[in-house]
């Protein structure tokens, strides 16, 4: 059963500018080491697109789970990537606890980007029998 939906769009250049201004400190606050490894495996302009898409995905996940702007750590959301390229979501910390309380068993996410914008949509679905978040 559908529990929540989230959508976000971000200007890629805005993310690039924020990273240029605030550097590694911002990156470590927003992204997990695995996310950074994936994004920095690409050169610009793809690197900026990957960072922006993951930022949009994290915002979309927060909305889908119903965490809103509450004190949710960015690192409580990890955007993963299967061998097939399909994106996934791994929740931890307070956000995972919120998801469990709301009966969410899984969060699905899709990402996209073009020259100027990156966007993501997240869908939170209820836990099926025996299925729970880690």
CNS distance restraints for C-alpha pairs under 8 A (distance, minus, plus):
assign (resid   1 and name CA) (resid 125 and name CA) 5.45 0.50 0.50
assign (resid   1 and name CA) (resid 126 and name CA) 5.22 0.50 0.50
assign (resid   2 and name CA) (resid 123 and name CA) 7.32 0.50 0.50
assign (resid   2 and name CA) (resid 124 and name CA) 6.20 0.50 0.50
assign (resid   2 and name CA) (resid 125 and name CA) 4.58 0.50 0.50
assign (resid   2 and name CA) (resid 126 and name CA) 6.31 0.50 0.50
assign (resid   3 and name CA) (resid  64 and name CA) 7.59 0.50 0.50
assign (resid   3 and name CA) (resid  65 and name CA) 7.73 0.50 0.50
assign (resid   3 and name CA) (resid 102 and name CA) 7.97 0.50 0.50
assign (resid   3 and name CA) (resid 104 and name CA) 6.88 0.50 0.50
assign (resid   3 and name CA) (resid 123 and name CA) 7.67 0.50 0.50
assign (resid   3 and name CA) (resid 124 and name CA) 5.34 0.50 0.50
assign (resid   3 and name CA) (resid 125 and name CA) 5.17 0.50 0.50
assign (resid   3 and name CA) (resid 126 and name CA) 6.09 0.50 0.50
assign (resid   4 and name CA) (resid  63 and name CA) 7.53 0.50 0.50
assign (resid   4 and name CA) (resid  64 and name CA) 4.39 0.50 0.50
assign (resid   4 and name CA) (resid  65 and name CA) 6.07 0.50 0.50
assign (resid   4 and name CA) (resid  66 and name CA) 7.06 0.50 0.50
assign (resid   4 and name CA) (resid 123 and name CA) 5.86 0.50 0.50
assign (resid   4 and name CA) (resid 124 and name CA) 4.96 0.50 0.50
assign (resid   4 and name CA) (resid 125 and name CA) 7.06 0.50 0.50
assign (resid   5 and name CA) (resid  60 and name CA) 7.66 0.50 0.50
assign (resid   5 and name CA) (resid  61 and name CA) 8.00 0.50 0.50
assign (resid   5 and name CA) (resid  63 and name CA) 6.73 0.50 0.50
assign (resid   5 and name CA) (resid  64 and name CA) 4.22 0.50 0.50
assign (resid   5 and name CA) (resid  65 and name CA) 7.69 0.50 0.50
assign (resid   5 and name CA) (resid 121 and name CA) 7.34 0.50 0.50
assign (resid   5 and name CA) (resid 122 and name CA) 5.69 0.50 0.50
assign (resid   5 and name CA) (resid 123 and name CA) 4.57 0.50 0.50
assign (resid   5 and name CA) (resid 124 and name CA) 6.22 0.50 0.50
assign (resid   6 and name CA) (resid  59 and name CA) 7.67 0.50 0.50
assign (resid   6 and name CA) (resid  60 and name CA) 4.28 0.50 0.50
assign (resid   6 and name CA) (resid  61 and name CA) 6.04 0.50 0.50
assign (resid   6 and name CA) (resid  62 and name CA) 7.29 0.50 0.50
assign (resid   6 and name CA) (resid  63 and name CA) 4.66 0.50 0.50
assign (resid   6 and name CA) (resid  64 and name CA) 4.30 0.50 0.50
assign (resid   6 and name CA) (resid  65 and name CA) 7.99 0.50 0.50
assign (resid   6 and name CA) (resid 121 and name CA) 5.59 0.50 0.50
assign (resid   6 and name CA) (resid 122 and name CA) 5.01 0.50 0.50
assign (resid   6 and name CA) (resid 123 and name CA) 6.46 0.50 0.50
assign (resid   7 and name CA) (resid  56 and name CA) 7.92 0.50 0.50
assign (resid   7 and name CA) (resid  57 and name CA) 7.89 0.50 0.50
assign (resid   7 and name CA) (resid  59 and name CA) 7.56 0.50 0.50
assign (resid   7 and name CA) (resid  60 and name CA) 4.67 0.50 0.50
assign (resid   7 and name CA) (resid  63 and name CA) 7.38 0.50 0.50
assign (resid   7 and name CA) (resid  64 and name CA) 7.99 0.50 0.50
assign (resid   7 and name CA) (resid 119 and name CA) 7.48 0.50 0.50
assign (resid   7 and name CA) (resid 120 and name CA) 5.80 0.50 0.50
assign (resid   7 and name CA) (resid 121 and name CA) 4.39 0.50 0.50
assign (resid   7 and name CA) (resid 122 and name CA) 6.40 0.50 0.50
assign (resid   8 and name CA) (resid  56 and name CA) 5.23 0.50 0.50
assign (resid   8 and name CA) (resid  57 and name CA) 6.97 0.50 0.50
assign (resid   8 and name CA) (resid  59 and name CA) 6.22 0.50 0.50
assign (resid   8 and name CA) (resid  60 and name CA) 5.29 0.50 0.50
assign (resid   8 and name CA) (resid 119 and name CA) 5.56 0.50 0.50
assign (resid   8 and name CA) (resid 120 and name CA) 5.52 0.50 0.50
assign (resid   8 and name CA) (resid 121 and name CA) 6.57 0.50 0.50
assign (resid   9 and name CA) (resid  56 and name CA) 5.81 0.50 0.50
assign (resid   9 and name CA) (resid 117 and name CA) 6.76 0.50 0.50
assign (resid   9 and name CA) (resid 118 and name CA) 5.67 0.50 0.50
assign (resid   9 and name CA) (resid 119 and name CA) 4.14 0.50 0.50
assign (resid   9 and name CA) (resid 120 and name CA) 6.58 0.50 0.50
assign (resid  10 and name CA) (resid  14 and name CA) 7.62 0.50 0.50
assign (resid  10 and name CA) (resid  15 and name CA) 7.80 0.50 0.50
assign (resid  10 and name CA) (resid  52 and name CA) 6.67 0.50 0.50
assign (resid  10 and name CA) (resid  53 and name CA) 7.80 0.50 0.50
assign (resid  10 and name CA) (resid  56 and name CA) 6.19 0.50 0.50
assign (resid  10 and name CA) (resid 117 and name CA) 5.65 0.50 0.50
assign (resid  10 and name CA) (resid 118 and name CA) 5.41 0.50 0.50
assign (resid  10 and name CA) (resid 119 and name CA) 6.30 0.50 0.50
assign (resid  11 and name CA) (resid  15 and name CA) 6.80 0.50 0.50
assign (resid  11 and name CA) (resid  52 and name CA) 7.46 0.50 0.50
assign (resid  11 and name CA) (resid 116 and name CA) 5.83 0.50 0.50
assign (resid  11 and name CA) (resid 117 and name CA) 4.58 0.50 0.50
assign (resid  11 and name CA) (resid 118 and name CA) 6.43 0.50 0.50
assign (resid  12 and name CA) (resid  16 and name CA) 6.32 0.50 0.50
assign (resid  12 and name CA) (resid  48 and name CA) 6.38 0.50 0.50
assign (resid  12 and name CA) (resid  49 and name CA) 6.02 0.50 0.50
assign (resid  12 and name CA) (resid  52 and name CA) 5.49 0.50 0.50
assign (resid  12 and name CA) (resid 115 and name CA) 7.84 0.50 0.50
assign (resid  12 and name CA) (resid 116 and name CA) 5.56 0.50 0.50
assign (resid  12 and name CA) (resid 117 and name CA) 5.25 0.50 0.50
assign (resid  12 and name CA) (resid 118 and name CA) 6.22 0.50 0.50
assign (resid  13 and name CA) (resid  17 and name CA) 6.02 0.50 0.50
assign (resid  13 and name CA) (resid  48 and name CA) 7.67 0.50 0.50
assign (resid  13 and name CA) (resid 116 and name CA) 6.92 0.50 0.50
assign (resid  14 and name CA) (resid  18 and name CA) 6.20 0.50 0.50
assign (resid  15 and name CA) (resid  19 and name CA) 6.23 0.50 0.50
assign (resid  15 and name CA) (resid  48 and name CA) 7.15 0.50 0.50
assign (resid  15 and name CA) (resid  51 and name CA) 7.44 0.50 0.50
assign (resid  15 and name CA) (resid  52 and name CA) 5.89 0.50 0.50
assign (resid  16 and name CA) (resid  20 and name CA) 6.14 0.50 0.50
assign (resid  16 and name CA) (resid  48 and name CA) 5.83 0.50 0.50
assign (resid  16 and name CA) (resid  52 and name CA) 7.98 0.50 0.50
assign (resid  17 and name CA) (resid  21 and name CA) 6.09 0.50 0.50
assign (resid  18 and name CA) (resid  22 and name CA) 5.93 0.50 0.50
assign (resid  18 and name CA) (resid  23 and name CA) 7.59 0.50 0.50
assign (resid  18 and name CA) (resid  26 and name CA) 7.96 0.50 0.50
assign (resid  19 and name CA) (resid  23 and name CA) 4.78 0.50 0.50
assign (resid  19 and name CA) (resid  24 and name CA) 7.46 0.50 0.50
assign (resid  19 and name CA) (resid  26 and name CA) 6.59 0.50 0.50
assign (resid  19 and name CA) (resid  27 and name CA) 6.94 0.50 0.50
assign (resid  22 and name CA) (resid  26 and name CA) 5.63 0.50 0.50
assign (resid  23 and name CA) (resid  27 and name CA) 6.51 0.50 0.50
assign (resid  24 and name CA) (resid  28 and name CA) 6.04 0.50 0.50
assign (resid  25 and name CA) (resid  29 and name CA) 6.33 0.50 0.50
assign (resid  26 and name CA) (resid  30 and name CA) 6.25 0.50 0.50
assign (resid  27 and name CA) (resid  31 and name CA) 5.75 0.50 0.50
assign (resid  27 and name CA) (resid  36 and name CA) 7.72 0.50 0.50
assign (resid  28 and name CA) (resid  32 and name CA) 6.80 0.50 0.50
assign (resid  28 and name CA) (resid  33 and name CA) 7.72 0.50 0.50
assign (resid  29 and name CA) (resid  74 and name CA) 6.80 0.50 0.50
assign (resid  29 and name CA) (resid  75 and name CA) 7.03 0.50 0.50
assign (resid  30 and name CA) (resid  55 and name CA) 7.62 0.50 0.50
assign (resid  30 and name CA) (resid  74 and name CA) 5.16 0.50 0.50
assign (resid  30 and name CA) (resid  75 and name CA) 6.14 0.50 0.50
assign (resid  31 and name CA) (resid  35 and name CA) 5.86 0.50 0.50
assign (resid  31 and name CA) (resid  36 and name CA) 6.24 0.50 0.50
assign (resid  31 and name CA) (resid  74 and name CA) 7.01 0.50 0.50
assign (resid  31 and name CA) (resid  75 and name CA) 6.05 0.50 0.50
assign (resid  31 and name CA) (resid  78 and name CA) 7.38 0.50 0.50
assign (resid  32 and name CA) (resid  36 and name CA) 6.28 0.50 0.50
assign (resid  32 and name CA) (resid  75 and name CA) 6.03 0.50 0.50
assign (resid  32 and name CA) (resid  78 and name CA) 6.57 0.50 0.50
assign (resid  33 and name CA) (resid  37 and name CA) 6.09 0.50 0.50
assign (resid  34 and name CA) (resid  38 and name CA) 6.29 0.50 0.50
assign (resid  35 and name CA) (resid  39 and name CA) 6.22 0.50 0.50
assign (resid  35 and name CA) (resid  78 and name CA) 7.24 0.50 0.50
assign (resid  35 and name CA) (resid  79 and name CA) 6.87 0.50 0.50
assign (resid  35 and name CA) (resid  80 and name CA) 7.26 0.50 0.50
assign (resid  36 and name CA) (resid  40 and name CA) 5.85 0.50 0.50
assign (resid  37 and name CA) (resid  41 and name CA) 6.03 0.50 0.50
assign (resid  38 and name CA) (resid  42 and name CA) 7.47 0.50 0.50
assign (resid  39 and name CA) (resid  47 and name CA) 5.26 0.50 0.50
assign (resid  39 and name CA) (resid  48 and name CA) 7.80 0.50 0.50
assign (resid  39 and name CA) (resid  50 and name CA) 5.52 0.50 0.50
assign (resid  39 and name CA) (resid  51 and name CA) 6.13 0.50 0.50
assign (resid  40 and name CA) (resid  47 and name CA) 5.93 0.50 0.50
assign (resid  41 and name CA) (resid  47 and name CA) 7.64 0.50 0.50
assign (resid  42 and name CA) (resid  46 and name CA) 5.96 0.50 0.50
assign (resid  42 and name CA) (resid  47 and name CA) 5.19 0.50 0.50
assign (resid  43 and name CA) (resid  47 and name CA) 5.44 0.50 0.50
assign (resid  44 and name CA) (resid  48 and name CA) 6.26 0.50 0.50
assign (resid  45 and name CA) (resid  49 and name CA) 6.63 0.50 0.50
assign (resid  46 and name CA) (resid  50 and name CA) 6.17 0.50 0.50
assign (resid  47 and name CA) (resid  51 and name CA) 6.29 0.50 0.50
assign (resid  48 and name CA) (resid  52 and name CA) 6.06 0.50 0.50
assign (resid  49 and name CA) (resid  53 and name CA) 6.03 0.50 0.50
assign (resid  49 and name CA) (resid 113 and name CA) 6.40 0.50 0.50
assign (resid  49 and name CA) (resid 114 and name CA) 7.85 0.50 0.50
assign (resid  49 and name CA) (resid 117 and name CA) 7.96 0.50 0.50
assign (resid  49 and name CA) (resid 118 and name CA) 6.63 0.50 0.50
assign (resid  50 and name CA) (resid  54 and name CA) 6.24 0.50 0.50
assign (resid  51 and name CA) (resid  55 and name CA) 6.18 0.50 0.50
assign (resid  52 and name CA) (resid  56 and name CA) 6.16 0.50 0.50
assign (resid  52 and name CA) (resid 117 and name CA) 8.00 0.50 0.50
assign (resid  52 and name CA) (resid 118 and name CA) 5.81 0.50 0.50
assign (resid  53 and name CA) (resid  57 and name CA) 6.09 0.50 0.50
assign (resid  53 and name CA) (resid 111 and name CA) 6.02 0.50 0.50
assign (resid  53 and name CA) (resid 112 and name CA) 6.57 0.50 0.50
assign (resid  53 and name CA) (resid 113 and name CA) 6.58 0.50 0.50
assign (resid  53 and name CA) (resid 118 and name CA) 4.92 0.50 0.50
assign (resid  53 and name CA) (resid 119 and name CA) 5.86 0.50 0.50
assign (resid  53 and name CA) (resid 120 and name CA) 6.60 0.50 0.50
assign (resid  54 and name CA) (resid  58 and name CA) 6.18 0.50 0.50
assign (resid  54 and name CA) (resid  79 and name CA) 6.48 0.50 0.50
assign (resid  54 and name CA) (resid 111 and name CA) 7.64 0.50 0.50
assign (resid  54 and name CA) (resid 120 and name CA) 7.96 0.50 0.50
assign (resid  55 and name CA) (resid  59 and name CA) 6.44 0.50 0.50
assign (resid  56 and name CA) (resid  60 and name CA) 6.16 0.50 0.50
assign (resid  56 and name CA) (resid 118 and name CA) 6.84 0.50 0.50
assign (resid  56 and name CA) (resid 119 and name CA) 5.65 0.50 0.50
assign (resid  56 and name CA) (resid 120 and name CA) 5.49 0.50 0.50
assign (resid  57 and name CA) (resid  61 and name CA) 6.07 0.50 0.50
assign (resid  57 and name CA) (resid  79 and name CA) 7.34 0.50 0.50
assign (resid  57 and name CA) (resid 109 and name CA) 7.05 0.50 0.50
assign (resid  57 and name CA) (resid 110 and name CA) 7.60 0.50 0.50
assign (resid  57 and name CA) (resid 111 and name CA) 6.70 0.50 0.50
assign (resid  57 and name CA) (resid 119 and name CA) 7.18 0.50 0.50
assign (resid  57 and name CA) (resid 120 and name CA) 4.83 0.50 0.50
assign (resid  57 and name CA) (resid 121 and name CA) 6.60 0.50 0.50
assign (resid  57 and name CA) (resid 122 and name CA) 7.05 0.50 0.50
assign (resid  58 and name CA) (resid  62 and name CA) 6.26 0.50 0.50
assign (resid  58 and name CA) (resid  74 and name CA) 7.25 0.50 0.50
assign (resid  58 and name CA) (resid  77 and name CA) 6.24 0.50 0.50
assign (resid  58 and name CA) (resid  78 and name CA) 7.66 0.50 0.50
assign (resid  58 and name CA) (resid  79 and name CA) 7.43 0.50 0.50
assign (resid  59 and name CA) (resid  63 and name CA) 6.41 0.50 0.50
assign (resid  60 and name CA) (resid  64 and name CA) 6.16 0.50 0.50
assign (resid  60 and name CA) (resid 120 and name CA) 6.31 0.50 0.50
assign (resid  60 and name CA) (resid 121 and name CA) 5.65 0.50 0.50
assign (resid  60 and name CA) (resid 122 and name CA) 5.39 0.50 0.50
assign (resid  61 and name CA) (resid  65 and name CA) 6.06 0.50 0.50
assign (resid  61 and name CA) (resid  77 and name CA) 7.75 0.50 0.50
assign (resid  61 and name CA) (resid 107 and name CA) 7.40 0.50 0.50
assign (resid  61 and name CA) (resid 109 and name CA) 7.65 0.50 0.50
assign (resid  61 and name CA) (resid 121 and name CA) 7.67 0.50 0.50
assign (resid  61 and name CA) (resid 122 and name CA) 5.32 0.50 0.50
assign (resid  61 and name CA) (resid 123 and name CA) 7.54 0.50 0.50
assign (resid  61 and name CA) (resid 124 and name CA) 7.95 0.50 0.50
assign (resid  62 and name CA) (resid  66 and name CA) 6.08 0.50 0.50
assign (resid  62 and name CA) (resid  67 and name CA) 5.15 0.50 0.50
assign (resid  62 and name CA) (resid  68 and name CA) 5.76 0.50 0.50
assign (resid  62 and name CA) (resid  69 and name CA) 7.86 0.50 0.50
assign (resid  63 and name CA) (resid  67 and name CA) 6.11 0.50 0.50
assign (resid  63 and name CA) (resid  68 and name CA) 5.40 0.50 0.50
assign (resid  64 and name CA) (resid 107 and name CA) 8.00 0.50 0.50
assign (resid  64 and name CA) (resid 122 and name CA) 5.98 0.50 0.50
assign (resid  64 and name CA) (resid 123 and name CA) 5.84 0.50 0.50
assign (resid  64 and name CA) (resid 124 and name CA) 5.61 0.50 0.50
assign (resid  65 and name CA) (resid  95 and name CA) 7.94 0.50 0.50
assign (resid  65 and name CA) (resid  98 and name CA) 7.52 0.50 0.50
assign (resid  65 and name CA) (resid  99 and name CA) 5.92 0.50 0.50
assign (resid  65 and name CA) (resid 102 and name CA) 7.90 0.50 0.50
assign (resid  65 and name CA) (resid 104 and name CA) 7.66 0.50 0.50
assign (resid  65 and name CA) (resid 124 and name CA) 6.17 0.50 0.50
assign (resid  67 and name CA) (resid  72 and name CA) 7.10 0.50 0.50
assign (resid  67 and name CA) (resid  95 and name CA) 7.14 0.50 0.50
assign (resid  67 and name CA) (resid  98 and name CA) 7.36 0.50 0.50
assign (resid  72 and name CA) (resid  76 and name CA) 7.16 0.50 0.50
assign (resid  72 and name CA) (resid  94 and name CA) 6.82 0.50 0.50
assign (resid  72 and name CA) (resid  95 and name CA) 6.35 0.50 0.50
assign (resid  73 and name CA) (resid  77 and name CA) 7.72 0.50 0.50
assign (resid  73 and name CA) (resid  94 and name CA) 7.88 0.50 0.50
assign (resid  73 and name CA) (resid  95 and name CA) 7.86 0.50 0.50
assign (resid  76 and name CA) (resid  90 and name CA) 7.99 0.50 0.50
assign (resid  76 and name CA) (resid  91 and name CA) 5.53 0.50 0.50
assign (resid  76 and name CA) (resid  92 and name CA) 4.72 0.50 0.50
assign (resid  76 and name CA) (resid  93 and name CA) 5.59 0.50 0.50
assign (resid  76 and name CA) (resid  94 and name CA) 7.18 0.50 0.50
assign (resid  76 and name CA) (resid  95 and name CA) 6.15 0.50 0.50
assign (resid  76 and name CA) (resid  96 and name CA) 7.47 0.50 0.50
assign (resid  77 and name CA) (resid  89 and name CA) 6.87 0.50 0.50
assign (resid  77 and name CA) (resid  90 and name CA) 5.96 0.50 0.50
assign (resid  77 and name CA) (resid  91 and name CA) 4.91 0.50 0.50
assign (resid  77 and name CA) (resid  92 and name CA) 6.63 0.50 0.50
assign (resid  77 and name CA) (resid  95 and name CA) 7.65 0.50 0.50
assign (resid  78 and name CA) (resid  89 and name CA) 5.75 0.50 0.50
assign (resid  78 and name CA) (resid  90 and name CA) 5.06 0.50 0.50
assign (resid  78 and name CA) (resid  91 and name CA) 6.43 0.50 0.50
assign (resid  79 and name CA) (resid  87 and name CA) 6.62 0.50 0.50
assign (resid  79 and name CA) (resid  88 and name CA) 5.68 0.50 0.50
assign (resid  79 and name CA) (resid  89 and name CA) 4.85 0.50 0.50
assign (resid  79 and name CA) (resid  90 and name CA) 6.50 0.50 0.50
assign (resid  80 and name CA) (resid  87 and name CA) 5.55 0.50 0.50
assign (resid  80 and name CA) (resid  88 and name CA) 4.81 0.50 0.50
assign (resid  80 and name CA) (resid  89 and name CA) 5.76 0.50 0.50
assign (resid  80 and name CA) (resid  90 and name CA) 6.94 0.50 0.50
assign (resid  81 and name CA) (resid  85 and name CA) 5.62 0.50 0.50
assign (resid  81 and name CA) (resid  86 and name CA) 5.66 0.50 0.50
assign (resid  81 and name CA) (resid  87 and name CA) 4.50 0.50 0.50
assign (resid  81 and name CA) (resid  88 and name CA) 5.89 0.50 0.50
assign (resid  82 and name CA) (resid  86 and name CA) 5.27 0.50 0.50
assign (resid  82 and name CA) (resid  87 and name CA) 6.32 0.50 0.50
assign (resid  82 and name CA) (resid  88 and name CA) 7.26 0.50 0.50
assign (resid  86 and name CA) (resid 110 and name CA) 8.00 0.50 0.50
assign (resid  87 and name CA) (resid 109 and name CA) 6.43 0.50 0.50
assign (resid  87 and name CA) (resid 110 and name CA) 6.40 0.50 0.50
assign (resid  87 and name CA) (resid 111 and name CA) 7.47 0.50 0.50
assign (resid  88 and name CA) (resid 107 and name CA) 7.77 0.50 0.50
assign (resid  88 and name CA) (resid 108 and name CA) 6.37 0.50 0.50
assign (resid  88 and name CA) (resid 109 and name CA) 6.07 0.50 0.50
assign (resid  89 and name CA) (resid 107 and name CA) 6.26 0.50 0.50
assign (resid  89 and name CA) (resid 108 and name CA) 6.78 0.50 0.50
assign (resid  89 and name CA) (resid 109 and name CA) 6.91 0.50 0.50
assign (resid  91 and name CA) (resid  95 and name CA) 6.48 0.50 0.50
assign (resid  91 and name CA) (resid  96 and name CA) 5.06 0.50 0.50
assign (resid  91 and name CA) (resid 133 and name CA) 7.65 0.50 0.50
assign (resid  91 and name CA) (resid 134 and name CA) 7.61 0.50 0.50
assign (resid  92 and name CA) (resid  96 and name CA) 4.74 0.50 0.50
assign (resid  92 and name CA) (resid  97 and name CA) 7.62 0.50 0.50
assign (resid  92 and name CA) (resid 134 and name CA) 7.64 0.50 0.50
assign (resid  93 and name CA) (resid  97 and name CA) 6.53 0.50 0.50
assign (resid  94 and name CA) (resid  98 and name CA) 6.17 0.50 0.50
assign (resid  95 and name CA) (resid  99 and name CA) 6.16 0.50 0.50
assign (resid  96 and name CA) (resid 100 and name CA) 6.20 0.50 0.50
assign (resid  96 and name CA) (resid 133 and name CA) 7.12 0.50 0.50
assign (resid  96 and name CA) (resid 134 and name CA) 7.80 0.50 0.50
assign (resid  97 and name CA) (resid 101 and name CA) 6.20 0.50 0.50
assign (resid  98 and name CA) (resid 102 and name CA) 6.29 0.50 0.50
assign (resid  99 and name CA) (resid 103 and name CA) 6.33 0.50 0.50
assign (resid  99 and name CA) (resid 104 and name CA) 5.09 0.50 0.50
assign (resid  99 and name CA) (resid 105 and name CA) 7.57 0.50 0.50
assign (resid  99 and name CA) (resid 133 and name CA) 7.93 0.50 0.50
assign (resid 100 and name CA) (resid 104 and name CA) 5.51 0.50 0.50
assign (resid 100 and name CA) (resid 105 and name CA) 7.06 0.50 0.50
assign (resid 100 and name CA) (resid 132 and name CA) 7.50 0.50 0.50
assign (resid 100 and name CA) (resid 133 and name CA) 6.83 0.50 0.50
assign (resid 103 and name CA) (resid 126 and name CA) 5.42 0.50 0.50
assign (resid 103 and name CA) (resid 127 and name CA) 6.07 0.50 0.50
assign (resid 104 and name CA) (resid 124 and name CA) 6.21 0.50 0.50
assign (resid 104 and name CA) (resid 125 and name CA) 5.52 0.50 0.50
assign (resid 104 and name CA) (resid 126 and name CA) 4.28 0.50 0.50
assign (resid 104 and name CA) (resid 127 and name CA) 5.38 0.50 0.50
assign (resid 104 and name CA) (resid 132 and name CA) 7.58 0.50 0.50
assign (resid 104 and name CA) (resid 133 and name CA) 7.50 0.50 0.50
assign (resid 105 and name CA) (resid 124 and name CA) 7.65 0.50 0.50
assign (resid 105 and name CA) (resid 125 and name CA) 6.11 0.50 0.50
assign (resid 105 and name CA) (resid 126 and name CA) 5.01 0.50 0.50
assign (resid 105 and name CA) (resid 127 and name CA) 3.66 0.50 0.50
assign (resid 105 and name CA) (resid 128 and name CA) 6.90 0.50 0.50
assign (resid 105 and name CA) (resid 131 and name CA) 6.00 0.50 0.50
assign (resid 105 and name CA) (resid 132 and name CA) 4.75 0.50 0.50
assign (resid 105 and name CA) (resid 133 and name CA) 5.30 0.50 0.50
assign (resid 106 and name CA) (resid 124 and name CA) 5.95 0.50 0.50
assign (resid 106 and name CA) (resid 125 and name CA) 5.54 0.50 0.50
assign (resid 106 and name CA) (resid 126 and name CA) 6.82 0.50 0.50
assign (resid 106 and name CA) (resid 127 and name CA) 6.70 0.50 0.50
assign (resid 106 and name CA) (resid 132 and name CA) 7.47 0.50 0.50
assign (resid 106 and name CA) (resid 133 and name CA) 6.55 0.50 0.50
assign (resid 107 and name CA) (resid 122 and name CA) 6.56 0.50 0.50
assign (resid 107 and name CA) (resid 123 and name CA) 5.54 0.50 0.50
assign (resid 107 and name CA) (resid 124 and name CA) 4.40 0.50 0.50
assign (resid 107 and name CA) (resid 125 and name CA) 6.27 0.50 0.50
assign (resid 108 and name CA) (resid 122 and name CA) 5.49 0.50 0.50
assign (resid 108 and name CA) (resid 123 and name CA) 5.13 0.50 0.50
assign (resid 108 and name CA) (resid 124 and name CA) 6.43 0.50 0.50
assign (resid 108 and name CA) (resid 125 and name CA) 7.96 0.50 0.50
assign (resid 109 and name CA) (resid 120 and name CA) 6.94 0.50 0.50
assign (resid 109 and name CA) (resid 121 and name CA) 5.62 0.50 0.50
assign (resid 109 and name CA) (resid 122 and name CA) 4.29 0.50 0.50
assign (resid 109 and name CA) (resid 123 and name CA) 6.40 0.50 0.50
assign (resid 110 and name CA) (resid 120 and name CA) 5.50 0.50 0.50
assign (resid 110 and name CA) (resid 121 and name CA) 5.46 0.50 0.50
assign (resid 110 and name CA) (resid 122 and name CA) 6.60 0.50 0.50
assign (resid 111 and name CA) (resid 118 and name CA) 7.46 0.50 0.50
assign (resid 111 and name CA) (resid 119 and name CA) 5.83 0.50 0.50
assign (resid 111 and name CA) (resid 120 and name CA) 4.33 0.50 0.50
assign (resid 111 and name CA) (resid 121 and name CA) 6.73 0.50 0.50
assign (resid 112 and name CA) (resid 118 and name CA) 5.71 0.50 0.50
assign (resid 112 and name CA) (resid 119 and name CA) 5.34 0.50 0.50
assign (resid 112 and name CA) (resid 120 and name CA) 6.26 0.50 0.50
assign (resid 113 and name CA) (resid 117 and name CA) 5.65 0.50 0.50
assign (resid 113 and name CA) (resid 118 and name CA) 4.03 0.50 0.50
assign (resid 113 and name CA) (resid 119 and name CA) 6.13 0.50 0.50
assign (resid 114 and name CA) (resid 118 and name CA) 6.42 0.50 0.50
assign (resid 127 and name CA) (resid 131 and name CA) 5.32 0.50 0.50
assign (resid 127 and name CA) (resid 132 and name CA) 5.86 0.50 0.50
assign (resid 128 and name CA) (resid 132 and name CA) 7.79 0.50 0.50
